[in-house]
Structure formats: C-alpha cells, structure tokens
Amino acid sequence: MILKFILFINFLLVFVVLAYEINNKTQLVRWSMITLFLPIVGFLIYFVFGNGLKMKSAKRLKYYSFTTKHYLSQTNWFNEKTKNNLAETKIYINGKDFLNDLLKQIAKAKLFIFLEFYILASDKTGKKLFDLLAKKAQTGVKIKIIYDGVGSKKTSNKIWTCLKNYGVDVMPFFPPIINNTYINTQINYRNHRKIAIIDGKIGFVGGINIRSDHMGYEKKLKPWRDTALKINGAATHDLTTTFLNDWQFVTKAKISKNDINYFFPQIESQKGIVLHTINSNPIDKNKKILNFYINQIKNAKKYIIVQTPYFIVDNQIINLLLDADKRGVKIAIFIPKLADKKLVYANTLMCLKSLVNSNVSIYLYKGFLHSKVFITENVVSIGSCNFDNRSFKLNFETNCYSKNKNFIEKNLKIIKNDIENSTLLTNKLYKKIKTKNVFYIAMHKLFVKFL
C-alpha cells in the first residue's frame, strides 16, 4: 500500500517536471527519466538542480538590470560627450600581490568600499581583510559586502555579525535555507564574481577569492597561479554598476538618486586604456560572455589563448576551435596539472580529447592554474568566468576586456612565462593521465549520460 502511494505521488511529480520543461525537450527527457526511476529522490534532485531560477528571482534580476549610462544620467556632472571608459591598469598573477594591493587601497578609502566575492573565508587571509574593514567602518567609510551563499558557506556567521555591529552592510547572494549548509533551492546558481570598488574610482576584478589557498598557502595546490586586474579610472563605473545591480537584487530596494550621485564620482580620465566590463547571469538569454568568446574565436586569424582551471564546453566551442586550427590559427589552452576536483578534472580531460589529436597546443601548468584569461590578436579578457558551461550559463560572472595592443602584449609576456612553467600535453601523456583518472572518467561518462 505504501509503495503504491509513493509510486502514485512520484507519477504526479513526473507531470510537474513535464509542465516545467515543456519548452525544453532535452531537459524534459533527462529530468523525467531521473524522476521516474528515482522515486521522490529524483524530484528532489530536480528541485535543487534542474528547475531553473525561481520566477520571483528572475523577475527581480530583470527589474534591477540597469546600465552604467542609466546611473550616470542621474548624477549632477554627467555629460555624454565627455564619458569614457579609460583606466590605468595593473595585472596581478598571484593572490598575495593582489591582496596586498587591495588592502592598501581599502586602507586609503575615504568614502565607500564595495566588495562582491564568491568566497570570503574566515581563515587567516580573510581575517586580515575583515579586521581592516571593521577599522574603516569606524572611521565613517560606508561598506557594502555581497558574498555567495554556497561559496562562502563555511565562513563563520560570527564574522558577518561582527561586521554588522561595526556598521558594515552585509548581504548573502542566494543564502541556504539553513545556515552553513547546502540546503539551498538555488544552489545551482552561484554568484561567482570577484570585484571590489573603492571610492568609485579604483576597481579590482579577476579570478582571485579571499581565501588562503588562493594566496598559495595550500601545499597540495602549489604553486597557485591566478590573474586579476586593478582598474584606476572611469572604467570603474561599469564595476560599480554591476555591484549596485546585484545589491538592489539582494536587498530588494532601489538605490536613491543621492546615493547614485555619491557612488558615481566624476572621473576625468585622460590616461590609460579603453576597458569594458561584460557580465552574464542565468537569465541572460544572449549569454554575453559565451557569445563574446564565440565571436572572438571566429574572428581570430593569428592566435587564440585560453587559460582556465576547468575546460568543460559544448561541441559548438570544440568545433569552432578545430575550425580555427584548420584555418591556421595557433591555439594554446592552459589547464592545471594538479586537480582540485577529480571529477571536474576528468570532465576537462574528456572535453580536450579531440583537441589533443589536432594542432592545438595544450599546456599543463605545473601547479594549480585558476586564471581565467582569453587572448587573441584583437583582445584580452580577464575576469571570473571559467571556460566552462557552468560559468557560461548558470553563474553570475564578470570579465573586463580591452583591445589595446600594448595591453595585449603585456599579457602575452605573462603567457610566455607560463609556457616555461608548463608541460605540453602530448598524446602519450594524455593517455597516461587518463589511465590515472580512469575511475573519475567512468563517473564522468555516467553523469554526462543521465544529467
């Protein structure tokens, strides 16, 4: 009798899945089968991972998707003729240098500090930042923090309470239902951004989180190689826009016109390079970052360079890279030699299979490569977006890009140094690594088939 009841309920749940996925045939078949053959449990998995962004959240995201021009037009100083995206830049290739400079700029802050990070950990690295923020808050500097509910799950709640007591505004992005757990109906949608804005004039963006392993302190993942960018100039306004849109989303409250005037100071940048910010999120139908990469791959004539910790892409990207290879474009893909997630690494290996047999050069960085960099002869992009489907389609991501030739050359010099610290992935080495990861590759095949 109980079994019949469970099967009846599960039958109804299958229809719920069918109703939600009626316009997506691929997802409809996959999730219906999972729900059907894993009674009740299958639906719970679907509820957490497969049922899309909540309708209320999606509507709110659209409502607060303002442009930089929208904000600037409400300031007292805005003149469209004088607006530019110029900025002086500094590239960081490790977490220690990035954090030291970030802390220096925070110490100099006079008006406000915005921080939006996937991981803000309560370890010795995070403590440096939190102690400084508490001091700055006591001097009257306005501080707003957004942290991801999954990425910062392990961060002590005492940290957030302490900062709030000092007057710091702290908000989680898609927090769990129960604190410090993975019980989260929006667990599949992560705010993976890593941005900081100081006084509206200086910004930071890249792939570096505030956690000790990102500083290179984790022995198993040494050396840790990452990339971040400091922006000093009017281009910072785009990062402020990204932050304020997300802030309004998590607080469900609009920014006042007075605050807009305060958060967007007039910057008469005459030096530096033209720099643009590009964002993506789960409701972004245009998949801006993904399509940016697609267009750049199509337009590349000389070379394409990709640095990513995870290379997990659809056949569309693989075929575009193979087409570029056939037309004589030199392609270099950098992934880490060390794996932080065995199953994900196996996924990367399988996605690289057809590229290993081509003229594409695949480099294994001797350590853990967490850098998210994309370069062609036309452009450089640096940011939080991994070269994988999760970042392209599910995460909230931010990259900055420039077409400045000198900036491209600076990044190419860094790449040359990375080649010296990498091993070329040959067919023989690829087979050897596959053999070592045979269990995880088998798991990968299982997950690909059913999910």
N, C-alpha and C positions, 0 to 999 in steps of 0.2 A: 504493500500500500504506500509506504513512504517513498520507495523507488519510483512508483508511478507518478506520485505527486512531484518529485524532483524533475522527472522527465517532462512532465506537463509544463512546469514553470520554465524549464530550460527551452522548451519548444516556443513559449511566448517570448523569451528573451532573444531567440534567433530572429523573430519577427521585428523586434526592436532594432536589432542590428541592420536588418534588411531595410527598415524605414530610414535609418540614419545614413546608410551608404548607398541608397538607391541610384545616386548620380555618379557613383564611383565603382564601376564594375569590378576592377581588380581588387579593391579593398573589400567589396561586398562578398566576393567568393572566399577570400582568405579568412576574414573575420567570422563569417557564417560557419565555415568548416570548423574553426577553432572553438566557437561557442557550442556547436553541435556535438563535437567529440570530447569536449572537456566540460561537462555539465556544471553550471553555475560558476566554476573557476574560470572557464573560458570567457564568460561575460565580464567577470571582474577584471580580467586582464585587458579586455577590450575597453572597459570603462575608464581604466587608468591610462592605457597607451594608445587606444585607437579611435576614441570617439570625437577627436578634434577639440579645438579650443572652444570653451564654453561660449554660448551665444552672447551672454552679457559682456564677457571679456572682449570678444571680437568687436562688438558694437562700441565699447569704450575705447578700444585701440584706435578705431577709425575716427572717433569723435576728437581724440587728442592727437591726431596726426597732423600737426602744424608744420609749416615750412619756416626756415630762417627769415625769409622775407616777411612772413606774417608777423613775426615778433618784432623785427627791426622797424617795420612800418608804424609800430605803436610807440617808438621811442621819440624823444624830443629832437634828436640830432639827425635822424635818418635822411639820407639823400641818395637815391638810387644811382645817380651818376658817379658818386664817389665810392660806392660799395665795391669791395674787392675781397678776394679770398687769399690774399698774400699772407705768408707767415715764414718766419725763420724757423728752421728745423734742426733737431738733433736726434740721431739714431742711437738706440741702445741695443746691444747684442747680448746682454746678460741682466739678470734680475737685480743684482747688487747695485750696479751703476744706476739702473732705473729707479730703484727705491731710494737711494741716497739723494738723487736729484729731486724726486717727488717730495721727500721730507723737507729738503731745503726750500722748495717753493711754497710748501704749506706753512713753514715757519715764517715766511715773508708775507703771507696773506694778510690783507688789511680789511677786506670787505666780506668775501664769502668763499666757501670751498664746496664743490660738488664732487662726490665720489660714487661711481657705479661700477661694481666689480662682481664677477661670478663668484669668486672666493675671497672672502675677507676672514682669514683664520685667526683664532685666538692662541697662536703659538708665539714664539719669541719675535718673529718677524711682524706679526700683526700687533703685538704689544707695543712695539716702537711707534707704529702709526697711531694706535688708539690713545696712547699717553700724550702724544703731541696734539692730537685733535681735542682732547679734554682741556689742555692748556690754552689752545687757541680759542675755544668756545668761551673760556672765562674772560678773554680779552674783548669779547663782543663780536667776534667774527661769526657770521652765520654759516652753519654747516649742515648740509643735507647728504644723507647716505642712502643708496639703494644697494641691497645685496640679494643674491639669488637664494630662493628657499631651498633648493637642492644643493647647489654648490657650496653654500655656507652652512649646511645642516649641522655640522659638528662644532660650529662656533658657539661658545658659551653664551647663554642668554644673559648672564651677569654683565657681559661686555656691553650689550645693547642697552641694558637698564642703566648701567653706569654712565654711558654717553648721554642718554636721555636726561639723566639727572643734571648733567652739566649744560643742558640746553641744546644738544645736538638732535636734529630731526633724523630719525632712522626709520626706514621702511623696507620690509621684505618684498621681493617680487615673487608672486605665486607661493606663499608660505604653505607648509604642510598643515593638515587638519589638526594633527597633534605635534607639538613642538619637538624638534630634534628627531624626527622620524621620516621615513619615506612614504608615509600615508598622505598622499598628495594627489588629488584628482587631476592636477595639471602638471604632473611630474615629467611628462614628455616634452614640455615647452619651457626651455630654460633661457634665462637672461644671461647670455654668455659674454656680454660686453665687459670691457675693461677700460673705462675712461675716467679722467679726472680733470676738473676745471678749477683754476684759481683766479679769483677776481675778474673772471670773464675775459682775461687777456692771454692766459697761458693754459694750454691743454696737454693732456697725455692720452695716448691711445696705443693699443697693441695687444699682445697675447699674454702679458705677464700678470698673474694674480698675486695677491698679497698672502703668501704662504711660504714657509721655509724651503720646501723642495724647489720652488720657482727661483729661489735665491742660490740654488746649487748646493744646499746643505744635505740633501738626501744621497747617501753613499751609493745606493743601488742604481741611481739615475744620473750619476756624474759622468762627464760634465753636462750641465743643463744649458742648452743653447736656446735663446729666445730672442724676440725682436719687439721693440716698442719705439714710439716716436713722441718727441716733445714738440709742441707747436707754440710759437710765440708770435701772435698777430691776429689779424681779422678772421683768419680761417677758424679760429677757436669758436667763433659764434655758432658754427654748424654743430660742434660738440655740445654746446650749451643747449641748442635746440633739441638734440637727441635726449639729453638728460631731462630737460623740462617736460618734454612729451611723456617720458616714462614716469616722471614724478607725478604728473597730473593723473596718469593712469592708475598708479598705486594708491594715491591719496583720494582719488575721485573728486578732486577740487581744482578749479581753474586758477591759474596764476593771475594776479591783479596787474593792471596796467602800470601801476607804480613799481611793482616788483620787476616787471619786464624792463622798464627803463633802467632799473638798478642792475639787473643781471646781464644786460647787453650794453656795456660802456662803449663809447665812441673810440675806435682804434684807427688811427691814420697810418696804416701800414704802407711803407714805401719800399721796404726791403723784403728779401726772401723769395719764395717760390709760390706759384699758384697751387693751392691744395684743396681738394674736395673731399667731403665726407659722404659715404654711401652706407645706408642702413638696410637691414632686412628683418622681417619678422614672419610668424606663421600665417598671417592674413595677407601678406604681400603677394598678390597674385602675379605680379611681374617678376618676382624673385630677383630683385635688383642686383644683388651681389653675384648670384649664379649667372645671370644674363650678362653682367659686366665681364665675367671671365670668358663666357662663350664668345662674345663679340671680340674680345682681345685675342683669343686663340685663333679665330677666323681671320683676323686682320694681321696677325704676326707673319713677318716674312724672313726674319733673321733668327730669332731665338725666343724660347719660352722657358722660364724658370719657375718652378713651384717648390715652395718649402712648406711642409705640413707634417704634423705628428700622425695624422690619420688620413689615408688616401682611400676613400670609400665613395665611389661615384657610379652613376648610371652608365650604360653603354654609350649614351649620347656623347659624354665627355671623352670616353676612351676612343671612340671613333673619330672625334674631332682632333684629338692628339695624334692619332695614327694618320689622319689625312694631312695634318701639318707636317708630320715626319716624311710623308711621301713627296710633299712639295719642297722638301729641302730645308725645312726649319729645324734648327738644332734645339733639342728639348732636353732639359735636365730636371729631374724630380728628386728632391731630397726628403728622405724619411729617417726616423731614428733607427739606430742599430739596436738600441735597448727598447724593450716594450714595457709600458706602464700598465697596459691592459691586454692580456694574452689573446682574448677572443677578438678584440678590435684589431690587434696586430695581424691575426690570421685573416681577418676580413681584408685588410690592406694588401697582404700578400696575394690573395686571390684576385683582387682588382688589378694588380700590377702584372698578372700572368701574361696577357697578350702584349704588353709594352716591353716586357723583358726580351721577347723574341723579335723586337723591332730595333731600330737605330736609336731609340730613346735611351739616354744615359740616366740610370737610377743610382743615386748615391745613398749609402747608409752612413749617417753621421755617427762618429764614434762617441756616443753618449746618448742623451735624450734630446731630440730636436723638437721644441714646442713652438717654433717660429711659424707664423702664418704670413708668408710673403709670396707675392706673384709679380713677375717681371717679364716684360717683353722689350723690344727696342723702342716701344712707344709709351710705356707707362710702368710705374711701380705702385703696388698696392700693399699696405701694411695694416694689420688690424687683428681682430679677434676671430675671424671666420676661418675655420679649418676647411681643407679641401675635401669635404665630405657632405653627404646628403643631409645629415642632421643639422649641420650649420647652414646649409643652403635652404632648407625647407622648414625646419622646426624651431630653431633657436632665434633669439634676438641677438643680432650681430652688428658690429660697426667696424668699417675699414676706412682708411684715408688713402687717397691716391693722387699722384702727380705725374704730369707728362714732361716735367722739366728734365732736360738732357743731363745736366750736371748732377741732379739728384739720382737719376738712373745710374750714372757712372759710379757715384758713391756706393750705391747698393751692390753694383757688380764687383767692386773691390772686396766687399764683405763676402760675397759668394765665392770668389777665388780663394779666399782664406778657408772657407768651409769645405771646398773641394779637397784642400790639403789635409783636412781633418776628417775625411770621409773615405769609405771603401766603395769602389764601383761594384754594383750588383751584377755579376755575370750569371749566365745560365747555370753553371756548375754550383755557384754559391747559392743561387736561388733554390735549387733542388735540395741542397744541404739544409738550408733554413726551413724549408717546407717539411722536411723529414723530422726536424726537431719539434716542429709545431703541429705534427700530424693530428693529435687529439683535438686541438683547438680548430684546426681546419675542418675536421669532421663535424664539430659543433657548428661551425660557420655554415656549412652546407645545409645542416638541419634547420637552422634559423632562417636562412635565405628561402628555403622551400616553403616554410609554413608562415613566415612573417614578412 
